[in-house]
């Protein structure tokens, strides 16, 4: 975050979620003087999630392991570009600089460099193409067709 803020000093970073590291993260935010830029939101009720997503310029999913993260699909539906590690099913949806942004690792250097790259990119086409891909693959009609084929034994 400090690396990104050196280029975008007015950027607001929202950490949504919680867990056993929350206290250490708060301490680190205070120690680094990031309180005005970083807000720990905590757990957000699923109904309220689109409100948060619609405020974002980018969502970062730096996980080491994932299947197909629901938050990625929800962000795409809300028109938010996604930056994630190419793990699990993420690479089936996100193609670097086409339908989102991919990182090769989740080191602080890699994350900050990729956030800066994504913020400097015109994401209008990326968000449109990502939305079309998700609707095509996960839209109601396609899912219904897949279920019908599965139930018919095709």
C-alpha positions as CSV (number, residue, x, y, z in Angstrom):
1,X,0.0,0.0,0.0
2,X,2.8,2.5,0.7
3,X,4.2,1.9,-2.7
4,X,0.9,2.5,-4.4
5,X,0.3,5.6,-2.3
6,X,3.6,7.1,-3.4
7,X,2.0,7.4,-6.9
8,X,-1.6,7.9,-5.8
9,X,-1.5,9.7,-2.5
10,X,-5.3,10.4,-2.4
11,X,-6.2,6.8,-3.0
12,X,-8.6,5.2,-0.5
13,X,-8.0,1.5,0.3
14,X,-10.8,-0.6,1.8
15,X,-10.0,-3.9,3.4
16,X,-13.2,-5.9,3.5
17,X,-13.3,-9.1,5.6
18,X,-11.8,-10.1,8.8
19,X,-9.9,-12.7,10.6
20,X,-7.1,-13.5,13.1
21,X,-4.7,-11.0,11.5
22,X,-7.0,-8.0,11.8
23,X,-5.4,-6.7,15.0
24,X,-1.9,-6.9,13.4
25,X,-3.1,-5.2,10.3
26,X,-4.5,-2.3,12.3
27,X,-1.3,-1.9,14.1
28,X,0.7,-1.9,10.9
29,X,-1.6,0.7,9.4
30,X,-1.1,2.9,12.4
31,X,2.7,2.3,12.4
32,X,3.0,3.2,8.7
33,X,0.8,6.3,9.0
34,X,-1.8,5.0,6.6
35,X,-4.9,5.7,8.7
36,X,-6.2,8.4,6.3
37,X,-5.9,6.2,3.3
38,X,-6.7,2.7,4.6
39,X,-10.0,1.7,6.2
40,X,-10.7,-1.7,7.6
41,X,-14.3,-2.3,6.9
42,X,-14.6,-5.8,8.4
43,X,-17.2,-8.3,7.3
44,X,-19.9,-7.0,5.1
45,X,-23.3,-8.5,4.8
46,X,-23.7,-10.0,1.3
47,X,-26.7,-7.7,0.6
48,X,-24.5,-4.6,1.2
49,X,-21.6,-5.9,-0.9
50,X,-22.7,-4.3,-4.2
51,X,-22.8,-0.9,-2.4
52,X,-19.1,-1.3,-1.6
53,X,-18.2,-2.8,-5.0
54,X,-19.8,0.2,-6.8
55,X,-17.4,2.5,-5.0
56,X,-14.3,0.8,-6.2
57,X,-11.9,1.4,-9.1
58,X,-10.3,-2.0,-8.7
59,X,-10.7,-5.1,-6.5
60,X,-7.5,-7.0,-5.6
61,X,-7.7,-10.7,-4.9
62,X,-4.2,-11.7,-3.8
63,X,-5.1,-15.3,-2.7
64,X,-2.6,-18.2,-2.9
65,X,-5.5,-20.6,-3.5
66,X,-9.0,-20.1,-4.9
67,X,-11.6,-22.1,-6.7
68,X,-13.7,-19.6,-8.6
69,X,-14.1,-16.7,-6.2
70,X,-17.7,-15.4,-6.0
71,X,-16.4,-11.9,-5.1
72,X,-14.6,-11.8,-8.5
73,X,-17.8,-12.6,-10.4
74,X,-19.8,-10.1,-8.2
75,X,-17.1,-7.4,-8.9
76,X,-17.3,-8.0,-12.6
77,X,-21.1,-7.8,-12.5
78,X,-20.7,-4.4,-10.8
79,X,-18.3,-3.2,-13.5
80,X,-15.2,-3.3,-11.3
81,X,-12.0,-4.5,-12.8
82,X,-10.3,-7.4,-11.0
83,X,-6.6,-7.9,-10.2
84,X,-5.9,-11.4,-9.0
85,X,-3.4,-14.2,-8.9
86,X,-3.8,-16.8,-11.6
87,X,-5.0,-19.6,-9.3
88,X,-7.9,-22.0,-9.5
89,X,-10.6,-20.9,-11.9
90,X,-9.5,-17.2,-12.0
91,X,-7.5,-17.7,-15.3
92,X,-10.7,-19.1,-16.9
93,X,-12.3,-15.7,-16.6
94,X,-9.5,-13.2,-16.2
95,X,-7.1,-12.8,-19.2
96,X,-4.5,-10.2,-18.4
97,X,-5.3,-6.8,-19.8
98,X,-8.3,-8.2,-21.7
99,X,-10.9,-9.1,-19.0
100,X,-8.9,-8.0,-15.9
101,X,-5.4,-8.2,-14.6
102,X,-3.3,-11.1,-13.5
103,X,-0.4,-11.2,-11.1
104,X,2.3,-13.9,-11.1
105,X,2.7,-13.8,-7.4
106,X,1.4,-12.0,-4.4
107,X,4.5,-10.4,-3.0
108,X,4.1,-6.8,-1.9
109,X,6.2,-5.6,-4.9
110,X,4.1,-7.6,-7.4
111,X,0.8,-6.4,-5.9
112,X,1.8,-2.7,-5.8
113,X,3.3,-2.8,-9.3
114,X,0.1,-4.5,-10.7
115,X,-2.2,-2.1,-8.8
116,X,-0.4,0.9,-10.4
117,X,-0.5,-0.7,-13.8
118,X,-4.3,-1.4,-13.5
119,X,-5.0,2.1,-12.2
120,X,-3.2,3.6,-15.2
121,X,-5.1,1.4,-17.7
122,X,-8.3,2.4,-19.4
123,X,-10.5,-0.2,-18.0
124,X,-13.7,0.6,-19.9
125,X,-13.2,-2.1,-22.5
126,X,-11.8,-4.6,-19.9
127,X,-14.9,-4.3,-17.7
128,X,-17.2,-4.6,-20.7
129,X,-15.4,-7.7,-22.0
130,X,-15.3,-9.3,-18.5
131,X,-19.0,-8.7,-18.0
132,X,-19.8,-10.3,-21.4
133,X,-17.6,-13.3,-20.6
134,X,-19.2,-13.8,-17.1
135,X,-22.8,-13.4,-18.5
136,X,-22.0,-15.8,-21.3
137,X,-20.5,-18.4,-19.0
138,X,-22.6,-17.9,-15.8
139,X,-25.8,-16.2,-17.0
140,X,-29.1,-17.8,-16.3
141,X,-29.7,-19.2,-19.8
142,X,-26.3,-20.8,-20.0
143,X,-26.5,-22.4,-16.6
144,X,-30.0,-23.6,-17.3
145,X,-28.7,-25.2,-20.6
146,X,-25.8,-26.9,-18.7
147,X,-28.2,-28.3,-16.1
148,X,-30.6,-29.6,-18.8
149,X,-27.7,-31.3,-20.6
150,X,-26.4,-32.8,-17.4
151,X,-29.9,-34.1,-16.5
152,X,-30.4,-35.5,-20.0
153,X,-27.1,-37.3,-19.8
154,X,-25.5,-35.3,-22.6
